[in-house]
Amino acid sequence: MLTDRINNITYSKAMKIAGNVIELKNKGVDVVDFTAGQPDFPTPDNIKAAAFEAITQNKTRYTKNPGLTELREAVINKFKHDNDLHYAENEVMVSTGAKQCLFNAILSLVSKDDEVIFQSPYYTSYPHMISLAEGKSVEIKTTDKSNFKITKSMLENVITEKSKVFILCNPSNPTGAVYSKSELEELAEVVIENNLYVVTDEIYEKIVYDQNKFVSFASLSSEIKERIVVVNGVSKAYSMTGWRIGYCAANKEIISAMNKIQSHSTSGANSIAQCASVEALNGDQSSVESMRNEYQKRRDFIFEKLNEIDGLSVSKCQGAFYLFINIEKLIDKKEIKSANDFTDYLLNEFNVAAIPGTVFGTDGYMRISFATSMDTLEKGVERIKHAVESLS
Ligand SMILES: Cc1ncc(COP(=O)(O)O)c(C=O)c1O
Protein backbone atom coordinates (compact mmCIF):
# COMPACT_ATOMS: atom_id res chain seq x y z
CA MET A 1 0.00 0.00 0.00
CA LEU A 2 2.67 2.48 0.97
CA THR A 3 5.26 4.07 -1.30
CA ASP A 4 8.97 3.23 -1.39
CA ARG A 5 9.50 6.85 -0.38
CA ILE A 6 7.80 6.15 2.95
CA ASN A 7 9.12 2.62 3.38
CA ASN A 8 12.66 3.96 3.07
CA ILE A 9 12.38 6.18 6.14
CA THR A 10 11.76 5.33 9.78
CA TYR A 11 10.00 7.09 12.62
CA SER A 12 12.40 9.17 14.72
CA LYS A 13 14.01 6.76 17.24
CA ALA A 14 14.69 9.69 19.55
CA MET A 15 10.94 10.43 19.66
CA LYS A 16 10.27 6.76 20.37
CA ILE A 17 12.62 6.83 23.36
CA ALA A 18 11.03 10.07 24.57
CA GLY A 19 7.62 8.31 24.28
CA ASN A 20 8.88 5.39 26.40
CA VAL A 21 10.01 7.85 29.06
CA ILE A 22 6.56 9.47 29.18
CA GLU A 23 4.96 6.01 29.57
CA LEU A 24 7.31 5.17 32.47
CA LYS A 25 6.64 8.52 34.13
CA ASN A 26 2.88 7.96 33.78
CA LYS A 27 3.35 4.65 35.61
CA GLY A 28 4.94 6.60 38.47
CA VAL A 29 8.57 5.65 37.74
CA ASP A 30 11.06 8.33 38.82
CA VAL A 31 12.91 8.63 35.49
CA VAL A 32 15.78 11.06 35.02
CA ASP A 33 15.22 12.29 31.49
CA PHE A 34 18.34 13.34 29.57
CA THR A 35 16.72 13.01 26.15
CA ALA A 36 15.23 16.50 25.75
CA GLY A 37 16.17 18.26 22.52
CA GLN A 38 14.68 21.47 23.80
CA PRO A 39 15.21 24.22 26.40
CA ASP A 40 13.49 23.61 29.73
CA PHE A 41 12.78 27.32 30.36
CA PRO A 42 9.36 28.90 29.74
CA THR A 43 9.12 31.21 26.73
CA PRO A 44 10.06 34.74 27.97
CA ASP A 45 7.09 36.86 29.15
CA ASN A 46 7.53 39.66 26.57
CA ILE A 47 7.16 37.08 23.77
CA LYS A 48 4.07 35.50 25.33
CA ALA A 49 2.53 38.99 25.77
CA ALA A 50 3.05 39.67 22.05
CA ALA A 51 1.11 36.50 21.24
CA PHE A 52 -1.80 37.49 23.53
CA GLU A 53 -1.83 40.90 21.88
CA ALA A 54 -1.90 39.30 18.40
CA ILE A 55 -4.96 37.25 19.37
CA THR A 56 -6.72 40.28 20.85
CA GLN A 57 -6.07 42.19 17.64
CA ASN A 58 -7.49 39.31 15.57
CA LYS A 59 -4.25 38.56 13.75
CA THR A 60 -5.66 35.16 13.09
CA ARG A 61 -5.76 34.90 9.32
CA TYR A 62 -3.37 33.36 6.81
CA THR A 63 -0.23 35.45 6.53
CA LYS A 64 1.71 35.97 3.32
CA ASN A 65 3.16 32.63 2.25
CA PRO A 66 6.83 33.53 3.02
CA GLY A 67 5.84 35.11 6.32
CA LEU A 68 4.56 38.39 7.81
CA THR A 69 6.35 41.43 6.39
CA GLU A 70 7.25 42.58 9.97
CA LEU A 71 8.78 39.21 10.74
CA ARG A 72 10.78 39.07 7.52
CA GLU A 73 12.04 42.58 8.31
CA ALA A 74 13.04 41.40 11.78
CA VAL A 75 14.85 38.43 10.21
CA ILE A 76 16.69 40.73 7.76
CA ASN A 77 17.78 42.94 10.70
CA LYS A 78 18.86 39.94 12.72
CA PHE A 79 21.12 38.70 9.92
CA LYS A 80 22.52 42.20 9.42
CA HIS A 81 23.29 42.90 13.09
CA ASP A 82 24.30 39.45 14.31
CA ASN A 83 26.04 38.05 11.24
CA ASP A 84 26.87 41.00 8.96
CA LEU A 85 24.75 39.31 6.29
CA HIS A 86 22.69 41.49 3.98
CA TYR A 87 19.52 40.09 2.43
CA ALA A 88 16.61 41.63 0.54
CA GLU A 89 12.95 40.87 1.30
CA ASN A 90 12.74 38.23 -1.44
CA GLU A 91 15.79 36.44 -0.04
CA VAL A 92 14.29 35.47 3.35
CA MET A 93 11.32 33.39 4.40
CA VAL A 94 9.61 32.02 7.49
CA SER A 95 8.44 28.42 7.90
CA THR A 96 6.94 26.02 10.40
CA GLY A 97 10.14 25.45 12.37
CA ALA A 98 13.73 25.23 11.16
CA LYS A 99 12.79 21.70 10.20
CA GLN A 100 10.44 22.89 7.46
CA CYS A 101 13.12 25.32 6.23
CA LEU A 102 15.54 22.36 5.97
CA PHE A 103 12.98 20.24 4.18
CA ASN A 104 12.01 23.02 1.74
CA ALA A 105 15.71 23.64 1.01
CA ILE A 106 16.50 19.96 0.42
CA LEU A 107 13.46 19.45 -1.82
CA SER A 108 14.46 22.53 -3.81
CA LEU A 109 18.12 21.59 -4.29
CA VAL A 110 18.28 17.80 -4.41
CA SER A 111 17.22 15.80 -7.49
CA LYS A 112 17.04 12.00 -7.76
CA ASP A 113 20.45 10.39 -7.06
CA ASP A 114 22.17 13.69 -6.22
CA GLU A 115 24.69 13.19 -3.44
CA VAL A 116 24.27 15.17 -0.24
CA ILE A 117 27.28 15.30 2.06
CA PHE A 118 27.15 15.74 5.83
CA GLN A 119 29.18 14.61 8.78
CA SER A 120 28.23 11.99 11.29
CA PRO A 121 27.24 12.07 14.08
CA TYR A 122 24.41 14.01 12.41
CA TYR A 123 21.08 15.57 13.28
CA THR A 124 18.81 12.59 12.95
CA SER A 125 16.42 14.03 10.33
CA TYR A 126 18.98 14.81 7.58
CA PRO A 127 19.21 11.34 5.97
CA HIS A 128 15.44 10.93 6.06
CA MET A 129 14.83 14.29 4.39
CA ILE A 130 17.43 13.44 1.73
CA SER A 131 15.79 10.07 1.17
CA LEU A 132 12.37 11.73 0.74
CA ALA A 133 13.96 13.93 -1.95
CA GLU A 134 15.36 10.72 -3.56
CA GLY A 135 18.91 11.94 -3.02
CA LYS A 136 21.80 9.88 -1.69
CA SER A 137 23.35 10.53 1.75
CA VAL A 138 27.14 10.64 1.90
CA GLU A 139 28.43 10.61 5.47
CA ILE A 140 31.84 11.77 6.64
CA LYS A 141 32.60 9.98 9.90
CA THR A 142 34.02 12.04 12.76
CA THR A 143 35.00 11.09 16.31
CA ASP A 144 35.90 12.83 19.55
CA LYS A 145 39.58 12.54 18.54
CA SER A 146 39.05 15.26 15.93
CA ASN A 147 36.57 17.16 18.15
CA PHE A 148 33.81 15.94 15.85
CA LYS A 149 34.88 18.26 13.04
CA ILE A 150 35.69 17.66 9.40
CA THR A 151 38.62 19.17 7.55
CA LYS A 152 39.13 20.36 4.00
CA SER A 153 40.68 17.06 2.89
CA MET A 154 37.90 15.01 4.50
CA LEU A 155 35.36 16.96 2.45
CA GLU A 156 37.47 16.74 -0.73
CA ASN A 157 37.77 12.97 -0.36
CA VAL A 158 34.03 12.35 -0.75
CA ILE A 159 33.39 14.66 -3.72
CA THR A 160 32.18 12.97 -6.93
CA GLU A 161 30.50 14.32 -10.07
CA LYS A 162 27.16 13.61 -8.33
CA SER A 163 27.92 15.81 -5.29
CA LYS A 164 25.34 18.57 -5.06
CA VAL A 165 24.74 19.75 -1.50
CA PHE A 166 26.78 19.92 1.70
CA ILE A 167 24.85 20.22 4.98
CA LEU A 168 26.69 21.74 7.93
CA CYS A 169 25.17 21.80 11.40
CA ASN A 170 27.05 24.46 13.36
CA PRO A 171 26.91 24.42 16.41
CA SER A 172 26.25 20.73 16.16
CA ASN A 173 23.46 18.60 17.50
CA PRO A 174 24.47 16.04 18.85
CA THR A 175 28.15 16.86 19.51
CA GLY A 176 28.18 20.58 20.39
CA ALA A 177 31.13 21.19 18.05
CA VAL A 178 31.49 24.80 16.86
CA TYR A 179 33.53 25.62 13.74
CA SER A 180 35.98 28.55 13.89
CA LYS A 181 36.25 31.10 11.10
CA SER A 182 39.45 29.57 9.74
CA GLU A 183 37.97 26.05 9.75
CA LEU A 184 34.96 27.36 7.81
CA GLU A 185 37.23 29.17 5.35
CA GLU A 186 38.93 25.88 4.48
CA LEU A 187 35.60 24.16 3.87
CA ALA A 188 34.40 27.15 1.80
CA GLU A 189 37.31 26.63 -0.63
CA VAL A 190 36.11 23.07 -1.35
CA VAL A 191 32.50 24.22 -1.70
CA ILE A 192 33.40 26.88 -4.27
CA GLU A 193 35.88 24.72 -6.22
CA ASN A 194 33.27 21.99 -6.61
CA ASN A 195 30.18 24.15 -7.17
CA LEU A 196 28.39 22.68 -4.18
CA TYR A 197 25.37 24.24 -2.55
CA VAL A 198 25.31 24.42 1.24
CA VAL A 199 22.56 24.22 3.79
CA THR A 200 23.88 25.57 7.10
CA ASP A 201 21.79 24.63 10.09
CA GLU A 202 22.54 27.38 12.62
CA ILE A 203 19.64 26.79 15.01
CA TYR A 204 22.03 26.67 18.03
CA GLU A 205 23.79 29.92 17.07
CA LYS A 206 22.98 31.66 20.37
CA ILE A 207 24.13 28.78 22.58
CA VAL A 208 27.94 28.93 22.44
CA TYR A 209 30.32 28.69 25.43
CA ASP A 210 33.66 29.98 26.72
CA GLN A 211 35.81 31.86 24.22
CA ASN A 212 34.17 30.19 21.22
CA LYS A 213 32.68 32.60 18.74
CA PHE A 214 29.90 31.70 16.35
CA VAL A 215 30.58 32.57 12.70
CA SER A 216 27.84 32.19 10.10
CA PHE A 217 29.21 30.26 7.10
CA ALA A 218 27.59 32.67 4.61
CA SER A 219 29.35 35.67 6.16
CA LEU A 220 32.77 34.57 4.85
CA SER A 221 32.36 36.06 1.34
CA SER A 222 29.71 37.08 -1.19
CA GLU A 223 30.81 34.14 -3.36
CA ILE A 224 30.01 31.56 -0.68
CA LYS A 225 26.86 33.43 0.42
CA GLU A 226 25.36 32.92 -3.08
CA ARG A 227 25.63 29.13 -2.60
CA ILE A 228 24.23 28.94 0.94
CA VAL A 229 20.81 28.48 2.48
CA VAL A 230 21.12 29.70 6.08
CA VAL A 231 18.62 27.99 8.36
CA ASN A 232 17.82 29.33 11.81
CA GLY A 233 14.79 29.80 14.05
CA VAL A 234 13.43 30.86 17.41
CA SER A 235 13.04 27.37 18.92
CA LYS A 236 16.30 27.03 20.82
CA ALA A 237 17.42 30.65 21.40
CA TYR A 238 14.08 31.83 22.80
CA SER A 239 12.78 28.56 24.23
CA MET A 240 9.97 28.46 21.65
CA THR A 241 10.08 24.88 20.33
CA GLY A 242 6.30 24.43 20.38
CA TRP A 243 5.58 27.69 18.57
CA ARG A 244 7.10 26.17 15.39
CA ILE A 245 8.79 29.13 13.76
CA GLY A 246 11.96 28.84 11.70
CA TYR A 247 13.44 31.23 9.19
CA CYS A 248 16.00 31.08 6.44
CA ALA A 249 17.86 33.13 3.85
CA ALA A 250 19.35 32.35 0.43
CA ASN A 251 19.54 33.78 -3.06
CA LYS A 252 16.15 34.76 -4.50
CA GLU A 253 15.95 31.84 -6.90
CA ILE A 254 16.27 29.30 -4.11
CA ILE A 255 13.88 31.20 -1.81
CA SER A 256 11.33 31.41 -4.60
CA ALA A 257 11.54 27.62 -5.11
CA MET A 258 11.15 27.02 -1.37
CA ASN A 259 8.15 29.35 -1.38
CA LYS A 260 6.47 27.30 -4.10
CA ILE A 261 6.74 24.16 -1.97
CA GLN A 262 5.46 25.99 1.08
CA SER A 263 2.51 27.47 -0.82
CA HIS A 264 1.29 23.95 -1.60
CA SER A 265 2.10 22.37 1.76
CA THR A 266 1.47 24.62 4.79
CA SER A 267 0.51 28.01 3.19
CA GLY A 268 2.87 29.65 5.65
CA ALA A 269 3.48 29.46 9.38
CA ASN A 270 1.08 30.11 12.27
CA SER A 271 0.09 33.81 12.40
CA ILE A 272 0.11 34.18 16.22
CA ALA A 273 3.48 32.47 16.53
CA GLN A 274 4.86 34.78 13.82
CA CYS A 275 3.72 37.86 15.79
CA ALA A 276 5.40 36.43 18.91
CA SER A 277 8.57 35.82 16.90
CA VAL A 278 8.71 39.49 15.82
CA GLU A 279 8.98 40.33 19.54
CA ALA A 280 11.52 37.53 20.07
CA LEU A 281 13.84 38.95 17.41
CA ASN A 282 13.22 42.68 17.97
CA GLY A 283 12.57 42.79 21.74
CA ASP A 284 14.74 42.58 24.85
CA GLN A 285 17.47 39.95 24.31
CA SER A 286 18.54 39.57 27.96
CA SER A 287 16.68 36.27 28.43
CA VAL A 288 18.79 34.69 25.65
CA GLU A 289 21.98 35.47 27.55
CA SER A 290 20.60 34.39 30.93
CA MET A 291 19.52 31.02 29.51
CA ARG A 292 22.93 30.60 27.87
CA ASN A 293 24.65 31.36 31.20
CA GLU A 294 22.52 28.77 32.92
CA TYR A 295 23.37 26.12 30.29
CA GLN A 296 27.04 26.91 30.71
CA LYS A 297 26.86 26.37 34.51
CA ARG A 298 25.07 23.08 33.95
CA ARG A 299 27.53 21.99 31.29
CA ASP A 300 30.49 22.71 33.57
CA PHE A 301 28.88 20.75 36.39
CA ILE A 302 27.87 17.66 34.43
CA PHE A 303 31.05 17.60 32.36
CA GLU A 304 33.21 17.52 35.50
CA LYS A 305 31.09 14.90 37.28
CA LEU A 306 30.82 12.56 34.28
CA ASN A 307 34.53 12.86 33.57
CA GLU A 308 35.25 11.49 37.07
CA ILE A 309 33.50 8.23 36.12
CA ASP A 310 35.97 5.58 35.07
CA GLY A 311 34.83 4.08 31.76
CA LEU A 312 33.32 7.23 30.23
CA SER A 313 35.22 9.67 28.06
CA VAL A 314 33.52 13.04 27.82
CA SER A 315 34.45 15.86 25.43
CA LYS A 316 33.51 19.36 26.56
CA CYS A 317 30.96 20.68 24.08
CA GLN A 318 31.52 24.19 22.71
CA GLY A 319 27.87 24.90 21.96
CA ALA A 320 24.26 23.59 22.02
CA PHE A 321 23.16 21.74 25.19
CA TYR A 322 24.37 18.19 24.66
CA LEU A 323 27.33 16.06 25.68
CA PHE A 324 28.18 13.28 23.25
CA ILE A 325 29.85 10.75 25.51
CA ASN A 326 32.24 8.03 24.39
CA ILE A 327 31.19 4.74 26.03
CA GLU A 328 33.38 2.41 23.95
CA LYS A 329 35.20 1.16 27.08
CA LEU A 330 31.91 -0.28 28.36
CA ILE A 331 31.26 -2.36 25.23
CA ASP A 332 31.63 -6.10 25.90
CA LYS A 333 31.20 -5.64 29.64
CA LYS A 334 28.48 -8.06 30.76
CA GLU A 335 25.63 -7.93 28.19
CA ILE A 336 26.59 -4.55 26.66
CA LYS A 337 27.36 -4.95 22.95
CA SER A 338 26.41 -1.50 21.66
CA ALA A 339 25.35 2.01 22.66
CA ASN A 340 21.73 0.84 22.32
CA ASP A 341 22.36 -1.91 24.88
CA PHE A 342 23.95 0.58 27.27
CA THR A 343 21.12 3.15 27.04
CA ASP A 344 18.54 0.33 27.43
CA TYR A 345 20.43 -0.87 30.51
CA LEU A 346 20.54 2.70 31.91
CA LEU A 347 16.81 3.13 31.42
CA ASN A 348 15.63 -0.30 32.51
CA GLU A 349 17.86 -0.75 35.54
CA PHE A 350 18.76 2.77 36.66
CA ASN A 351 15.84 4.88 35.37
CA VAL A 352 18.02 7.23 33.33
CA ALA A 353 17.01 8.04 29.76
CA ALA A 354 19.74 8.97 27.25
CA ILE A 355 19.88 8.65 23.46
CA PRO A 356 22.24 6.09 21.89
CA GLY A 357 24.73 7.42 19.33
CA THR A 358 23.25 5.09 16.71
CA VAL A 359 20.29 7.51 16.43
CA PHE A 360 22.85 10.01 15.11
CA GLY A 361 24.64 7.45 12.94
CA THR A 362 27.47 6.65 15.37
CA ASP A 363 27.73 3.65 17.70
CA GLY A 364 29.92 3.74 20.82
CA TYR A 365 28.50 7.02 22.14
CA MET A 366 25.40 8.34 23.90
CA ARG A 367 23.87 11.81 23.95
CA ILE A 368 22.96 13.51 27.21
CA SER A 369 20.93 16.73 27.11
CA PHE A 370 21.69 19.12 29.97
CA ALA A 371 18.65 21.29 29.21
CA THR A 372 17.25 20.22 32.56
CA SER A 373 17.47 21.36 36.20
CA MET A 374 20.60 21.07 38.36
CA ASP A 375 18.72 18.71 40.71
CA THR A 376 17.96 16.38 37.80
CA LEU A 377 21.58 16.56 36.63
CA GLU A 378 22.88 15.68 40.12
CA LYS A 379 20.50 12.76 40.50
CA GLY A 380 21.18 11.48 36.96
CA VAL A 381 24.94 11.63 37.25
CA GLU A 382 24.86 9.58 40.47
CA ARG A 383 22.73 6.93 38.76
CA ILE A 384 25.03 6.80 35.73
CA LYS A 385 27.99 6.36 38.09
CA HIS A 386 26.30 3.37 39.76
CA ALA A 387 25.34 1.92 36.38
CA VAL A 388 28.92 2.07 35.09
CA GLU A 389 30.38 0.74 38.36
CA SER A 390 27.94 -2.15 38.32
CA LEU A 391 29.42 -3.31 35.01
CA SER A 392 32.91 -3.93 36.38
C1 LIG B 1 20.21 20.63 14.50
C2 LIG B 1 18.75 20.91 14.50
N1 LIG B 1 18.21 21.45 13.40
C3 LIG B 1 16.90 21.71 13.33
C4 LIG B 1 16.06 21.43 14.39
C5 LIG B 1 14.59 21.71 14.25
O1 LIG B 1 14.27 22.95 14.83
P1 LIG B 1 12.77 23.48 14.84
O2 LIG B 1 12.20 23.14 16.18
O3 LIG B 1 12.88 24.96 14.68
O4 LIG B 1 12.04 22.84 13.73
C6 LIG B 1 16.58 20.86 15.55
C7 LIG B 1 15.70 20.50 16.68
O5 LIG B 1 16.01 19.70 17.52
C8 LIG B 1 17.97 20.61 15.62
O6 LIG B 1 18.53 20.07 16.70
Ligand as a Chemical Component Dictionary entry (heavy atoms), coordinates in Angstrom:
data_LIG
# 
_chem_comp.id                   LIG 
_chem_comp.type                 NON-POLYMER 
_chem_comp.pdbx_formal_charge   0 
_chem_comp.three_letter_code    LIG 
# 
loop_
_chem_comp_atom.comp_id 
_chem_comp_atom.atom_id 
_chem_comp_atom.alt_atom_id 
_chem_comp_atom.type_symbol 
_chem_comp_atom.charge 
_chem_comp_atom.model_Cartn_x 
_chem_comp_atom.model_Cartn_y 
_chem_comp_atom.model_Cartn_z 
_chem_comp_atom.pdbx_ordinal 
LIG C1 C1 C 0 20.213 20.631 14.502 1  
LIG C2 C2 C 0 18.750 20.907 14.497 2  
LIG N1 N1 N 0 18.208 21.447 13.400 3  
LIG C3 C3 C 0 16.900 21.709 13.328 4  
LIG C4 C4 C 0 16.060 21.429 14.391 5  
LIG C5 C5 C 0 14.587 21.710 14.254 6  
LIG O1 O1 O 0 14.266 22.948 14.828 7  
LIG P1 P1 P 0 12.767 23.482 14.842 8  
LIG O2 O2 O 0 12.201 23.138 16.177 9  
LIG O3 O3 O 0 12.885 24.964 14.676 10 
LIG O4 O4 O 0 12.041 22.843 13.728 11 
LIG C6 C6 C 0 16.580 20.863 15.554 12 
LIG C7 C7 C 0 15.698 20.499 16.681 13 
LIG O5 O5 O 0 16.013 19.703 17.524 14 
LIG C8 C8 C 0 17.967 20.605 15.618 15 
LIG O6 O6 O 0 18.526 20.067 16.700 16 
# 
loop_
_chem_comp_bond.comp_id 
_chem_comp_bond.atom_id_1 
_chem_comp_bond.atom_id_2 
_chem_comp_bond.value_order 
_chem_comp_bond.pdbx_ordinal 
LIG C1 C2 SING 1  
LIG C2 N1 SING 2  
LIG C2 C8 DOUB 3  
LIG N1 C3 DOUB 4  
LIG C3 C4 SING 5  
LIG C4 C5 SING 6  
LIG C4 C6 DOUB 7  
LIG C5 O1 SING 8  
LIG O1 P1 SING 9  
LIG P1 O2 DOUB 10 
LIG P1 O3 SING 11 
LIG P1 O4 SING 12 
LIG C6 C7 SING 13 
LIG C6 C8 SING 14 
LIG C7 O5 DOUB 15 
LIG C8 O6 SING 16 
# 
